[in-house]
Amino acid sequence: MLPLFIAYGALLVVLSVCKTAEWFLPSINALEHWLGGDKWMHLKLATILSFLACFASERVIEFALGRRILAVFGFLVAALLLDEAHQYIVASRRFEWLDSAYGVCGLVGGIAIYLVVLMITSRFGERRST
């Protein structure tokens, strides 16, 4: 899962760089529209990112589940806020707190989905062993 997380994170960085440099704007705008608009795009892409990050962290971060989730969440919030903050100083982009809020909600959603998947798979594993 780690390579998938790295590839997806790199894709998001490339999208942000391209938007800042105003490269491929018609394609990026089409992607935003397809995902439901700017805010929904932030939410959906952040949800996928945090879901993948949780799975990728299982073999990389040797903390108990709760501490590992907090570490992943803290790292992703910092990355999200850095990406949004750079928009404040770049003329081609526009900083919005609401983008950050949707992104953080997406991170929480991805973590929640990850925890539900863990719960379901652990219950399924218990039933098979009995």
N, C-alpha and C positions, 0 to 999 in steps of 0.2 A: 504493500500500500504506500510505502514511502516514495517510490519513484512516481507514482500517480499524483501524490500530493505535491511533489516538487514540480512536476510538469504543469499541473494546474496552476500552482502559484506563479510559475514563470509566465504562463499564458496571461494571467491577470496583470502582471507587471508590464508585459509587452502591450497589452491593451491600454493601460494607463499612459505608458510612454508614447504610444501612437496617438492617443487623443491629445496629449500635451503638445506633441510636435505637429498636430493637425494633419497626420497621415491617415489615410483610409477612413476619413470621417464618414462618408456615405455608408460604408460597411459597418462601422461602429454604431452609427445612428440606427441602422437597420436592426442590428443586434439588440440595442436598447429597446426599440419599438417592439420587436418580437418577444422580449422578456417582460413586456408590460409597461415600459417607461423607465425613466431614470431611477426612481426610488425603488421600484420592484426589482430592477436589475441589481441594485446594491444588495437588496435583501436576498435574492435568490443566489447570486454568486457567492456571497458571504456564507450562506447556509451550506453550500457545497464545500467551500473551503474549510470550514470548521469541522464538518463531518469527516472529510478526508484527513484533516490534521489530527483528529482524535484517534483514528485508526493507525495513522503513521506513527504517532507518539507511543503506541503500545510497546514497541521494541526499542525505542530510542530513549525515552524518559523513564527511569526506574523509580518512580514514585508510586504511592498508593493511588487508586483511581481518582479520588477527590482532589488530591494535590496535583496530579497530572492534568486533570481537566482545568484546574485553575491556572496552571502554568501555560497550557495551550491557549486558553482564553486570554490571559494577559498578553502573551506574545502577539496574538492575532489582533487584539484591540490596539496595541501599540503600532503594529504595521498599518492597520486601517487608518488610524489617526495621522500617522506620518504621511500616508498617501493623500489624505484629505488636506492636511496642513500645507503640503507643497503647492496645492492649488491656490492657496491664499496669495502666494508670491509670484505665481506664473500668470502672465497676462492672458494667455489663451484658455485658461481654466477659471472656474468659479467655485469658490469654497462655499459649502452649505452645511450647517450643523445637521440638518435633516438627513442628508446623505449619510453622515456618520451614525445617526440614530438608526436608520434603516440597516446599515451595515452591522451595527452591534446587535440589533434584533436578529439579523440573519445568523450571526455567530452563535447566539444563544439557541436559536432554532436548530442549527446543525448539531450542537452539543446535545440538545434534547433528543433529537432523532437517534444519535449515536447511543445514548443511554437506553433508549427504548429497544434498539437492536440488541444491545448487550443483554438486557433483561429477557428478551424473547429467546435469544440463543442459549442463555444459561438455563432457562426453564426447559427448553427443548432437550438440552443435554442431560438434565436431571431425569427427565422422563425416559430417555433411551437407556440410561444406565440402570433403571429399576426393573 
